[in-house]
Amino acid sequence: MNEIDILMKRGLALPKPQYEQAVLPPDITELSSEDLAIMFTTLTGWADYFASQLVQAQLREREAQRALDLAENKLLITKMGVASKGSTVSLAKAQIATDPEILKLGDIYEERYAYRKILEMMVSNQERDITLVSREITRRTNESRMGRRDTFIT
């Protein structure tokens, strides 16, 4: 079982938000505090989702590039033939790239790369969520202070 399988088994969920994407109005200052908080929550939810999709796309792209490189190296060995073995640096590189030990090490590297990318996404998502909570706390604190000032003014 690789690192990705372990994460998925622990319940790593990358769900699509259950609400529509937000569209910013031409003048954001016209939004009430509540509507602004809803807007920010919606934007954060979609940013989390898009970040997860981006990581998955990067991993699929990398996997496809690796498969392409392997196929090209195998074909190079086949096309060059036995008589030419060792005659070019490219052939030597292709032979090395298709060696079972190199392939095994490449698989391990790819698993670790994928694990890191998923963790980067999770950290980024968490930081955005923390920012959202912090901004809401600040907003409420500022409204509370404004309320107290109003009482002293009257």
C-alpha positions in Angstrom: 0.0 0.0 0.0 1.5 3.4 -1.0 1.1 6.8 0.7 -1.8 7.8 -1.5 -3.8 4.6 -0.7 -3.1 5.3 3.0 -4.5 8.9 2.7 -7.6 7.7 0.8 -8.2 4.9 3.4 -8.1 7.5 6.2 -11.0 9.4 4.6 -9.3 12.0 2.4 -12.3 13.5 0.6 -12.0 15.9 -2.2 -15.7 16.7 -2.7 -17.1 19.2 -5.1 -19.0 22.0 -3.3 -22.8 21.5 -3.1 -23.4 25.1 -4.0 -22.9 27.2 -7.2 -19.8 29.1 -7.8 -19.9 32.7 -6.6 -19.7 35.6 -9.1 -18.4 38.8 -7.6 -20.6 41.8 -8.1 -19.2 44.9 -9.8 -19.2 46.7 -6.5 -18.4 44.4 -3.6 -18.9 47.2 -1.1 -22.7 46.9 -1.7 -22.8 43.4 -0.1 -24.0 43.2 3.5 -21.7 41.7 6.1 -23.6 38.5 6.0 -23.6 38.3 2.2 -19.9 39.1 2.2 -19.3 36.2 4.6 -21.3 33.9 2.4 -19.4 35.0 -0.6 -16.1 34.4 1.1 -17.2 31.0 2.3 -18.3 30.1 -1.2 -15.1 31.3 -2.8 -13.0 29.4 -0.3 -15.0 26.2 -0.9 -14.5 26.4 -4.6 -10.8 27.3 -4.2 -10.3 24.2 -2.1 -12.0 22.1 -4.8 -10.0 23.6 -7.6 -6.8 23.1 -5.7 -7.6 19.4 -5.3 -8.5 19.1 -9.0 -5.2 20.8 -9.9 -3.1 18.4 -7.9 -4.9 15.4 -9.4 -4.3 16.8 -12.9 -0.7 17.4 -12.2 -0.3 13.8 -11.0 -2.1 12.4 -14.0 0.1 14.6 -16.3 3.2 13.3 -14.6 2.1 9.7 -14.9 1.3 10.2 -18.6 4.8 11.8 -19.2 6.5 8.9 -17.5 4.6 6.3 -19.5 5.4 8.2 -22.7 9.1 8.4 -21.8 9.2 4.6 -21.0 7.5 3.8 -24.3 9.9 6.0 -26.3 12.9 4.3 -24.6 11.6 0.8 -25.3 11.0 1.7 -28.9 14.5 3.3 -29.2 16.0 0.0 -28.0 13.9 -2.0 -30.4 14.6 0.3 -33.4 18.4 0.5 -32.8 18.7 -3.2 -32.7 21.2 -5.5 -31.0 24.0 -4.7 -33.4 24.1 -1.0 -32.3 24.0 -1.7 -28.6 26.4 0.6 -26.7 27.1 2.7 -29.8 25.2 5.8 -28.7 24.6 7.6 -25.5 20.9 7.8 -26.2 20.7 4.0 -26.5 22.5 3.6 -23.2 20.1 6.0 -21.5 17.2 4.1 -23.0 18.5 0.8 -21.8 19.1 2.3 -18.3 15.6 3.8 -18.2 14.0 0.4 -19.0 16.0 -1.5 -16.4 13.7 -3.2 -13.8 15.5 -1.7 -10.9 15.3 1.8 -12.4 11.6 1.3 -13.1 11.1 0.2 -9.5 12.9 3.2 -8.1 10.9 5.5 -10.5 7.7 4.0 -9.1 8.7 4.7 -5.6 9.7 8.3 -6.5 6.4 8.9 -8.2 4.4 7.6 -5.2 6.4 10.0 -2.9 6.0 12.9 -5.3 2.2 12.3 -5.4 2.0 12.1 -1.6 3.8 15.4 -1.4 1.6 17.1 -3.9 -1.5 15.9 -2.0 -0.1 17.2 1.3 0.7 20.6 -0.3 -2.9 20.8 -1.5 -4.2 19.9 2.0 -2.0 22.4 3.7 -3.1 25.2 1.2 -6.8 24.3 1.7 -6.4 24.4 5.5 -4.6 27.7 5.4 -7.5 29.2 3.4 -10.0 27.9 5.8 -8.1 29.3 8.8 -8.0 32.7 7.0 -11.7 32.5 6.5 -12.4 31.9 10.2 -9.9 34.7 11.1 -11.6 37.2 8.8 -15.0 36.3 10.2 -13.7 36.8 13.8 -12.2 40.2 12.8 -15.5 41.2 11.1 -17.5 40.3 14.1 -15.1 42.1 16.5 -15.1 45.2 14.4 -18.9 45.2 14.3 -19.0 44.7 18.1 -16.6 47.7 18.6 -18.7 49.8 16.3 -21.8 49.0 18.4 -20.0 50.1 21.5 -18.9 53.4 20.0 -22.4 54.0 18.9 -23.6 53.7 22.5 -21.1 56.2 23.7 -22.0 58.7 20.9 -25.7 58.8 21.8 
